[in-house]
């Protein structure tokens, strides 16, 4: 049989899998396609690190490593759902939940003083942050809004907040002494093994990274953030927000940039609550409470301070009562922008603010302008350029605006997302050097204790493939393709040289291919958006994430509706299903009232592409028929408003899956390419159509009551299956088709 791997991940996408995957299995089976599951959830990845501490029936295989190997083969056909890129608080919460379920795994060691503690921490650090995507992404990405999605947004535009020319919202960024300005970059002339070392001012030498293999033509960067400059900058923004009486908001990516950004987040917490840390910092540290975990982690652990707990809490509340007002994640619950590092992710939070007319929520539930603090200046200018455009021209119009599809460089852990094992908080004043095997110093930075130093790599083969993919998309669409690269940035200058060379390998006659700085590229793109024109953004890894949230959220209301195809470099296919930033609140709503708002549209789109890829690679024309029929069903889900509604009492995620199955069966029954498939699905379509009212009522009847899933990160299989497949009538039809 042909095989598609369907990943099991976390939160709302995981819950939706319990409902959708049986449908996919039933329909795919008719074309001789087996849908296999691999569990790459945070819980499963944690358990896979500790087989020595678990019983036979508790052990989890290292599915991520297995899929990483599969992704390098031509046979790979993987549907990748959004997963938790765990911040440290999320990792700790998952550990606690698994321990409560009887799994004998250790606590996360805050300070690793023994060999055993260091070994445990190393295992957990493999799981933290962006542990999944870099392993699976053995190719570069092609992300775009499908025509059906764009048409739906044009006919049923989502709400857009009004922009005012006198809006006080702006982006604040360092611009100097940060990662962008301190960057050095080299291109390796030959295969080599590098070493990263720290030379302290007292002469002590510490090897930070002993062996860093590199290939000929590989781009290697080194840079650091000056923490003294960072704290001075943060203090300036606190004072500015107070003086201007606007909200103060911090926008980082503490999940994907799992080493650097939690540290930056911690500095922001300490600077904002400077008086609290000045008075109680020693006591908090002694209790193991760190600002890197956010205000929420500190407040949750105050009992360890005994009688002083009330004093610290009062000091925090007194600080929050003064200007500036912090932007809120949930004003009703008092959860601030500084509570949890993973609550505010820049690529989702900034587009949402821009879509809302430049306003965020304040402590009293009020909407107001904000100083959006993005410390590192590498990409902050992109958001400022969009803000300036909105101030000048008003909000964008989803009924007429163009699109900004993306071709993203991400293969082989390219750029910043591959920096985790090469990011260090510097222990002492001195120098950090990158040296080759011959001992030659390739890069060197003078650093001080507490500075954040990082290196990252970009192999030559992915860059060549990236250029090829960009030219292909430009040729297929006729749209301009713009490489977002800044000649004044060290890394980008080296990439520009490669892009220039590799473009000569392709026929670009008649194509509009440009290289512009990110700010210039943004300005061009939004100008064309307002004219209803499309512009392909060809970007590096982090900008890929930013752009594939920013523009879709403005264009179609959400990044979850993007088609995301990763043509793997060795011939396989990885099909991603959109963003998962809203997943936590959807799980909470299901637990509270048995209603799941998660929209599986991204899954529908990815499955159709996966089927078409399988048709080509496995010589299975029936798979293409299934994929094309699924696309027609997906368009009907959109045009007939069968996506999950917003309010209790209407169809939710499970109801949308029923309608997808109904429309998919009808499309297969009506198609003429494969008469056997048409005959097989005609009775299915008839039965689902006849029983529509009954099935919908069964799905609606369960709403309104709390649901016990048996866990958040590691839900109980039987309880979750029962919750996500509550219609006996629908289940009988699908299970009958599955055999």
C-alpha positions in Angstrom: 0.0 0.0 0.0 1.0 3.6 -0.5 1.7 5.3 2.8 1.1 8.8 4.3 2.5 9.7 7.7 0.0 11.8 9.7 1.7 13.4 12.7 0.2 13.4 16.1 1.0 16.7 17.8 -0.4 18.9 20.6 -3.3 21.0 21.9 -6.2 21.8 19.5 -4.6 20.2 16.4 -4.2 17.0 18.4 -7.9 17.1 19.4 -9.0 17.7 15.8 -6.9 14.7 14.7 -9.1 12.4 16.8 -12.1 13.5 14.7 -10.5 14.1 11.3 -8.1 11.2 10.9 -10.8 8.5 10.9 -12.4 10.3 8.0 -9.1 10.5 6.1 -8.3 6.8 6.8 -11.7 5.8 5.5 -11.5 7.8 2.2 -7.8 7.1 1.6 -8.2 3.4 2.1 -10.4 3.3 -1.0 -7.3 4.2 -3.0 -5.1 1.7 -1.3 -3.5 4.3 0.9 -2.5 3.6 4.5 -2.5 6.5 6.9 0.1 5.9 9.6 0.5 8.0 12.7 3.7 9.1 14.4 3.5 10.8 17.8 5.8 13.9 17.9 3.8 15.7 20.6 5.7 17.4 23.4 4.6 14.6 25.8 5.8 11.8 23.5 9.1 13.6 22.9 9.7 13.9 26.6 8.9 10.2 27.3 11.2 9.2 24.4 14.1 10.8 26.3 13.7 8.5 29.3 13.1 4.8 28.2 15.4 3.7 31.0 12.9 5.0 33.6 9.7 3.7 32.1 7.9 0.4 31.9 7.5 -1.4 28.6 4.0 -0.1 28.0 4.9 3.4 29.0 7.9 3.8 26.6 7.5 5.9 23.5 9.7 5.5 20.4 11.7 8.4 19.1 9.3 9.2 16.3 10.9 12.5 15.6 14.2 10.9 14.8 12.5 8.3 12.7 10.7 11.0 10.7 13.9 13.0 10.4 15.5 10.0 8.6 12.4 9.5 6.5 12.5 13.1 5.4 15.8 12.5 3.6 14.3 9.8 1.4 12.3 10.0 -1.8 9.5 8.0 -0.1 8.7 10.6 2.5 5.1 11.8 2.5 4.5 13.5 5.8 1.6 15.7 7.0 2.9 17.9 9.7 0.4 19.5 12.1 1.4 22.4 14.4 3.2 21.3 17.5 4.1 23.0 20.8 7.6 24.6 20.5 7.9 24.4 24.3 9.0 27.3 26.4 10.5 26.3 29.7 7.2 26.9 31.6 5.4 24.7 29.1 8.1 22.0 29.4 7.8 22.0 33.2 4.0 21.9 33.0 4.1 18.9 30.7 6.6 17.1 33.0 4.4 17.7 36.0 1.4 16.3 34.2 3.2 13.2 33.0 4.5 12.6 36.6 0.9 12.9 37.9 -0.1 10.2 35.4 2.5 7.7 36.8 5.4 8.3 34.5 8.7 8.2 36.5 10.5 11.0 34.8 12.7 13.5 36.7 12.0 17.2 37.4 13.7 19.7 35.2 16.9 20.7 37.0 17.0 24.5 37.4 20.7 24.4 38.3 22.6 21.4 37.0 25.3 20.9 39.6 26.0 17.2 39.2 26.7 15.0 36.3 23.3 13.3 36.7 21.5 16.7 36.7 23.5 17.9 33.7 22.6 14.7 31.8 18.9 15.1 32.6 18.9 18.7 31.6 20.6 17.8 28.3 17.8 15.3 27.6 15.1 17.9 28.3 16.9 20.5 26.3 16.5 18.3 23.2 12.8 18.7 23.6 12.5 22.4 24.4 11.8 25.1 21.8 11.8 24.4 18.1 12.9 20.8 18.4 10.6 19.4 15.7 10.6 21.6 12.6 14.4 21.8 12.0 14.5 18.0 12.0 11.7 17.5 9.5 12.4 20.4 7.2 14.8 18.8 4.8 13.6 21.1 2.1 12.6 24.8 1.6 9.0 26.0 1.9 6.4 27.2 -0.5 3.6 28.9 1.4 0.6 30.7 -0.2 -3.1 31.3 0.2 -5.1 28.9 -2.0 -7.4 30.6 -4.5 -10.5 29.3 -2.7 -9.3 30.9 0.5 -8.7 34.2 -1.1 -12.0 34.1 -2.9 -13.8 33.4 0.4 -12.0 36.3 2.1 -13.0 38.6 -0.7 -16.6 37.6 -0.6 -16.8 37.4 3.2 -14.2 39.9 4.5 -13.0 39.5 8.1 -13.1 42.5 10.4 -10.2 45.0 10.2 -9.7 47.7 12.9 -9.6 51.3 11.7 -6.2 53.0 11.6 -5.7 56.7 12.4 -3.0 58.9 11.0 -2.3 60.1 14.6 -1.9 56.6 16.0 0.9 56.5 18.6 1.6 52.9 18.0 5.2 52.2 16.9 7.9 49.6 17.0 10.9 50.2 19.3 14.1 48.3 18.5 17.7 48.6 19.6 19.4 49.3 16.3 22.9 48.9 17.8 24.8 46.5 20.1 22.2 43.9 19.1 22.3 40.6 17.1 21.9 42.5 13.8 24.5 45.1 14.3 27.2 42.8 15.9 26.9 40.1 13.2 30.0 38.7 11.5 29.8 36.1 8.7 32.2 33.9 6.8 31.8 31.5 3.8 33.9 28.3 4.4 36.2 27.5 1.4 36.3 23.8 2.3 34.9 21.1 4.6 36.2 21.8 8.1 35.5 21.4 11.8 35.2 24.6 13.8 35.5 25.3 17.5 33.8 28.1 19.5 35.7 29.2 22.5 35.6 31.9 25.2 38.8 33.6 26.3 38.2 35.3 29.7 40.2 38.5 30.6 42.0 36.5 33.3 43.3 34.1 30.6 40.9 31.3 31.3 39.9 29.5 28.1 36.5 27.7 27.9 35.4 25.6 24.9 31.8 26.5 24.2 31.3 24.2 21.2 34.1 21.7 20.7 33.2 20.3 17.3 31.1 22.1 14.7 31.4 20.3 11.3 30.9 22.6 8.3 30.8 22.0 4.5 32.5 23.8 1.7 30.4 26.9 0.7 28.6 27.0 4.0 27.8 30.4 5.5 28.6 30.6 9.2 27.6 33.6 11.3 28.5 34.8 14.8 26.9 37.6 16.8 25.9 38.7 20.2 23.5 40.9 22.1 25.1 43.4 24.6 22.9 42.9 27.6 23.9 46.2 29.3 22.7 47.9 26.1 19.6 45.8 26.1 18.6 46.7 29.6 19.3 50.4 29.0 17.1 50.2 25.9 14.3 48.4 27.8 14.4 51.0 30.6 14.1 53.7 27.9 10.9 52.1 26.5 9.4 51.7 30.0 9.9 55.4 30.6 8.7 56.4 27.1 5.5 54.3 27.4 4.8 56.0 30.8 5.5 59.5 29.4 3.3 58.9 26.4 0.6 57.0 28.4 0.4 54.2 25.9 0.6 50.4 26.5 4.0 48.7 26.7 4.2 45.4 24.9 7.1 43.0 24.4 7.2 40.8 21.3 9.7 37.9 21.2 9.8 34.3 20.1 10.8 32.5 23.2 9.5 29.2 21.8 11.6 28.9 18.6 14.5 30.9 19.9 14.6 28.8 23.0 17.9 29.9 24.4 18.2 33.6 23.6 14.7 34.9 23.8 13.8 33.6 27.3 16.9 35.3 28.6 15.8 38.6 26.8 12.3 38.1 28.3 13.8 37.7 31.7 15.7 41.0 31.4 12.5 42.7 30.4 10.7 41.4 33.5 13.6 42.5 35.7 13.7 46.0 34.1 10.0 46.5 34.4 9.8 45.3 38.0 13.2 46.9 38.9 12.1 48.0 42.3 10.7 44.5 43.1 14.0 42.8 42.1 16.1 45.4 43.8 14.3 44.7 47.1 13.6 41.0 46.8 15.9 39.7 44.0 18.1 37.7 46.3 15.2 36.0 48.0 13.6 35.2 44.7 16.8 33.7 43.4 17.3 31.6 46.6 13.8 30.2 46.1 14.7 29.2 42.5 12.3 31.8 41.0 13.7 33.3 37.8 12.5 36.2 35.6 13.2 34.0 32.6 10.0 32.1 33.4 8.0 35.3 33.5 5.9 37.1 36.1 3.5 34.2 36.2 6.2 31.7 37.2 7.4 34.0 40.0 3.9 34.6 41.4 3.1 30.9 41.2 6.2 30.1 43.3 5.9 32.8 46.0 4.8 30.3 48.7 8.5 29.3 48.9 9.2 32.8 50.4 7.1 32.2 53.4 6.0 35.4 55.2 7.6 37.5 52.5 5.3 36.2 49.8 2.6 38.7 50.6 5.1 41.5 50.5 6.4 40.5 47.1 2.9 40.1 45.7 2.0 43.6 47.0 5.1 45.1 45.5 4.3 43.5 42.1 0.7 44.8 42.3 1.9 48.3 43.3 4.2 48.3 40.3 1.4 47.2 37.9 -0.7 50.1 39.3 1.8 52.7 38.1 2.5 53.8 34.5 3.2 52.4 32.0 0.3 50.1 31.5 1.3 46.7 30.3 -0.4 45.1 27.4 -2.5 42.2 28.5 -2.9 38.6 27.3 -6.1 38.3 29.3 -7.2 41.4 31.2 -10.1 39.5 32.9 -7.6 37.1 34.5 -4.9 39.7 35.1 -2.4 37.9 32.8 0.0 40.5 31.5 2.3 40.6 28.5 5.2 39.6 30.9 3.5 36.7 32.5 4.6 33.8 30.3 7.4 33.9 27.7 5.4 31.7 25.2 2.1 33.7 25.5 3.2 36.5 23.1 4.9 35.2 20.0 6.0 38.1 17.7 5.0 36.6 14.4 1.4 36.2 15.6 1.1 39.1 18.1 2.3 41.9 15.8 0.0 41.0 12.8 -3.0 40.7 15.2 -2.2 44.2 16.6 -1.8 45.7 13.1 -5.1 44.0 12.0 -6.8 45.6 15.1 -5.9 49.2 14.0 -2.6 49.2 16.0 -4.3 48.6 19.3 -3.8 46.1 22.1 -5.7 45.4 25.3 -4.9 47.1 28.5 -5.3 46.2 32.2 -8.9 47.4 32.4 -10.0 45.7 29.1 -9.4 49.0 27.3 -8.0 49.2 23.7 -5.1 51.5 23.3 -2.0 52.3 21.2 1.3 50.6 22.2 5.0 50.8 22.0 5.7 47.4 20.5 9.2 46.4 21.9 11.1 44.1 19.5 14.7 44.3 20.9 16.7 42.9 18.1 16.6 45.1 15.0 17.1 42.3 12.4 13.5 42.2 11.3 11.7 44.8 13.5 11.7 47.3 10.6 9.3 45.1 8.6 6.5 45.7 11.1 7.3 49.4 11.4 7.0 49.7 7.6 3.6 48.2 7.7 2.5 50.4 10.6 3.7 53.5 8.7 1.8 52.4 5.6 -1.4 51.9 7.7 -1.0 55.3 9.3 -0.7 56.9 5.9 -3.3 54.9 4.0 -5.6 53.3 6.5 -6.4 49.6 7.0 -6.1 47.1 4.2 -9.2 45.9 2.4 -9.5 42.1 2.3 -12.0 42.4 -0.6 -9.4 43.9 -2.9 -5.9 43.4 -1.5 -3.2 41.3 -3.2 -1.3 38.5 -1.6 2.3 37.9 -0.5 3.1 34.2 -0.9 6.5 33.0 0.5 9.4 30.9 -0.6 11.4 30.3 2.5 14.9 29.1 3.1 14.8 26.6 6.0 16.4 23.3 4.9 19.1 21.8 7.0 18.4 24.0 10.0 19.3 27.1 8.1 19.9 30.4 9.9 18.7 31.5 13.3 16.5 28.5 14.0 19.5 26.3 13.9 21.4 28.3 16.5 20.2 26.6 19.7 23.2 24.4 20.3 25.5 27.4 19.5 23.8 30.0 21.7 25.5 30.9 25.1 25.0 33.2 28.0 28.5 34.5 28.6 29.9 33.8 32.0 32.7 36.3 32.2 34.2 39.3 30.4 36.4 38.4 27.5 36.3 37.3 23.9 34.4 34.7 21.9 36.2 33.2 19.0 35.3 30.9 16.2 38.4 29.1 14.9 38.9 26.5 12.2 40.7 23.2 12.5 44.1 24.9 11.7 43.6 27.3 14.6 42.8 30.4 12.5 40.4 32.8 14.1 37.5 33.3 11.6 35.3 35.5 13.9 35.8 37.2 17.2 33.7 39.4 19.5 34.5 41.2 22.7 31.8 40.3 25.2 30.9 40.9 28.8 29.4 38.7 31.5 25.7 38.1 30.7 25.9 38.9 27.0 24.1 36.5 24.7 26.3 35.1 21.9 25.1 32.9 19.1 26.3 31.3 15.9 24.2 29.8 13.1 24.8 28.0 9.8 23.4 28.0 6.3 24.5 25.2 4.0 25.1 25.9 0.3 22.8 23.1 -1.0 19.7 24.6 0.6 20.5 28.1 -0.8 20.8 26.6 -4.3 17.5 24.8 -3.9 15.9 28.0 -2.5 16.9 30.0 -5.5 15.5 27.2 -7.8 12.2 27.2 -6.0 11.9 31.0 -6.2 12.5 31.0 -9.9 10.0 28.2 -10.3 7.3 30.1 -8.5 8.0 33.3 -10.4 7.7 31.4 -13.7 4.5 29.6 -12.6 2.8 32.8 -11.5 4.3 35.6 -13.4 4.6 37.6 -10.2 7.7 39.5 -9.0 9.9 37.5 -6.7 11.8 39.6 -4.2 14.7 38.2 -2.1 14.5 40.0 1.3 18.2 40.5 1.9 20.1 43.5 3.2 23.4 44.1 1.7 24.5 46.0 4.8 24.0 42.9 7.0 27.0 40.5 7.1 25.0 37.2 6.6 22.8 38.7 3.9 25.7 40.0 2.0 27.1 36.5 1.7 23.7 35.2 0.6 23.3 37.9 -2.0 26.5 36.7 -3.6 25.2 33.1 -3.7 21.8 34.2 -5.0 23.4 36.2 -7.7 25.6 33.3 -8.8 22.8 30.7 -8.7 20.3 32.8 -10.6 22.6 32.4 -13.6 21.9 28.7 -13.5 18.2 29.3 -14.5 16.3 30.8 -17.3 15.1 34.1 -15.8 14.2 35.8 -19.1 11.0 37.8 -18.7 10.9 37.3 -14.9 10.9 40.1 -12.4 13.4 39.0 -9.7 14.8 41.6 -7.3 17.0 41.8 -4.2 15.8 44.3 -1.6 16.3 44.9 2.1 13.5 43.7 4.3 12.2 47.2 4.8 12.3 48.0 1.1 10.7 44.7 0.3 7.9 45.3 2.8 7.2 48.8 1.3 7.0 47.4 -2.2 4.8 44.5 -1.1 2.3 46.6 0.7 2.1 49.1 -2.2 1.3 46.3 -4.5 -1.1 44.8 -2.0 -3.2 47.9 -2.1 -3.3 47.7 -5.9 -4.5 44.1 -5.7 -1.2 42.7 -6.9 0.7 39.7 -5.6 4.4 39.7 -4.7 6.4 36.6 -3.9 8.6 37.1 -0.8 11.7 35.0 -0.9 13.1 35.0 2.6 15.3 33.4 5.2 14.0 31.2 8.0 12.8 33.7 10.6 11.3 36.1 8.0 9.5 33.1 6.5 7.7 32.6 9.8 7.0 36.3 10.2 5.7 36.8 6.6 3.6 33.7 6.6 1.7 35.0 9.6 1.8 38.8 8.9 0.3 38.8 5.4 -2.2 35.9 5.7 -3.6 37.4 8.9 -4.2 40.7 7.1 -5.3 39.0 3.8 -7.5 36.1 4.9 -7.8 36.6 8.7 -5.6 33.8 9.8 -2.3 32.0 8.9 -4.0 28.6 9.5 -5.6 28.8 6.1 -2.3 28.9 4.2 -1.2 26.1 1.9 2.3 25.1 3.1 4.3 22.7 0.9 7.9 21.7 1.5 9.4 19.9 -1.5 12.0 17.8 0.3 15.4 18.0 -1.4 15.7 14.3 -2.0 12.3 14.0 -3.6 9.9 13.5 -0.7 7.1 15.8 0.4 6.3 17.5 3.7 2.9 19.1 3.9 2.4 21.5 6.8 -1.0 22.6 8.0 -0.7 26.2 9.3 0.0 27.9 12.5 -1.0 26.8 16.0 -0.8 30.0 18.0 -4.5 30.0 19.0 -4.5 26.3 19.9 -4.3 26.7 23.8 -7.4 28.8 24.1 -9.3 26.4 21.9 -8.4 23.5 24.2 -9.5 25.5 27.2 -12.9 26.2 25.6 -13.4 22.5 24.8 -12.7 21.6 28.4 -15.0 24.2 29.7 -18.0 23.8 27.3 -17.3 20.9 24.9 -16.9 23.3 21.9 -13.8 23.3 19.7 -13.3 26.3 17.5 -10.1 25.0 15.9 -10.4 25.3 12.1 -8.9 22.2 10.3 -8.8 24.0 6.9 -5.0 23.8 6.9 -5.2 20.0 7.3 -7.7 19.8 4.5 -5.4 21.6 2.1 -2.3 19.7 3.2 -4.0 16.3 2.8 -5.1 17.2 -0.8 -1.5 18.1 -1.7 -0.2 15.0 0.0 -2.5 12.8 -2.1 -1.5 14.5 -5.3 2.2 14.1 -4.4 1.5 10.4 -3.7 -0.2 10.0 -7.1 3.0 11.1 -8.8 5.6 9.3 -6.7 3.7 6.0 -6.3 2.0 5.9 -9.7 -1.4 6.0 -8.0 -3.8 8.0 -10.1 -6.7 7.2 -7.7 -4.9 9.3 -5.1 -5.0 12.3 -7.4 -8.8 11.8 -7.9 -9.1 11.8 -4.1 -7.0 14.9 -3.7 -8.9 16.9 -6.4 -12.3 15.8 -4.9 -11.0 16.9 -1.5 -10.2 20.4 -2.8 -13.7 20.7 -4.2 -15.1 19.6 -0.8 -12.9 22.1 1.0 -14.1 24.9 -1.2 -17.7 24.0 -0.4 -16.9 24.0 3.3 -15.8 27.6 2.8 -18.5 28.8 0.5 -21.3 27.2 2.4 -20.0 28.5 5.8 -19.3 25.0 7.3 -16.1 26.1 9.0 -16.3 26.2 12.8 -18.5 29.0 14.1 -17.6 31.3 16.9 -20.4 30.6 19.4 -21.8 27.7 21.3 -24.8 26.1 19.7 -23.4 26.2 16.2 -21.2 23.7 14.4 -17.6 23.4 15.7 -14.5 21.6 14.5 -16.3 18.2 14.6 -19.2 19.6 12.6 -16.9 20.9 9.9 -15.4 17.5 9.6 -18.8 15.9 9.0 -19.5 18.4 6.2 -16.1 17.8 4.7 -16.8 14.1 4.6 -20.3 14.7 3.1 -18.9 17.0 0.4 -15.9 14.8 -0.2 -18.1 11.8 -0.7 -20.4 13.7 -3.0 -17.5 15.0 -5.1 -16.1 11.5 -5.5 -19.5 10.2 -6.5 -19.9 12.9 -9.1 -16.5 12.7 -10.7 -16.0 10.7 -13.9 -12.3 10.0 -13.9 -12.6 6.8 -11.8 -16.0 5.0 -12.1 -15.1 2.5 -9.3 -14.5 5.3 -6.8 -17.7 7.0 -7.9 -19.6 3.8 -7.4 -17.9 3.1 -4.0 -18.8 6.6 -2.6 -22.2 7.1 -4.1 -23.9 5.2 -1.3 -21.7 6.9 1.3 -22.7 10.3 0.0 -26.4 9.3 0.0 -26.3 8.0 3.5 -24.4 11.0 4.9 -26.8 13.3 3.1 -29.9 11.5 4.3 -28.7 11.5 7.9 -27.3 15.0 7.9 -29.9 16.4 10.3 -29.5 13.6 12.8 -25.7 13.8 12.7 -25.6 17.5 13.2 -28.0 17.3 16.1 -25.9 14.6 17.8 -22.9 16.9 17.4 -24.8 19.9 18.8 -26.3 18.0 21.7 -23.0 17.4 23.5 -22.1 21.1 23.7 -22.4 23.2 26.8 -20.9 20.8 29.5 -17.3 20.5 30.8 -15.2 17.8 29.2 -12.5 15.7 31.1 -9.8 14.8 28.6 -7.6 13.2 31.2 -4.7 15.6 30.5 -3.7 18.7 28.5 -0.3 17.7 27.1 -1.0 13.9 27.4 -4.8 13.4 27.2 -6.4 10.0 27.8 -7.0 8.1 24.6 -10.5 6.8 25.4 -11.8 10.0 26.9 -10.5 12.1 24.0 -11.8 9.8 21.4 -15.3 9.9 23.0 -15.2 13.7 23.2 -14.1 14.2 19.6 -16.3 11.5 18.0 -19.7 12.1 19.8 -22.0 11.2 16.9 -22.8 7.5 16.8 -24.5 7.9 13.4 -21.5 9.6 11.8 -19.1 7.2 13.4 -21.0 4.2 12.0 -20.8 5.4 8.5 -17.1 6.2 8.6 -16.1 3.1 10.5 -18.1 1.0 8.1 -16.1 2.5 5.2 -12.9 1.9 7.1 -13.8 -1.8 7.3 
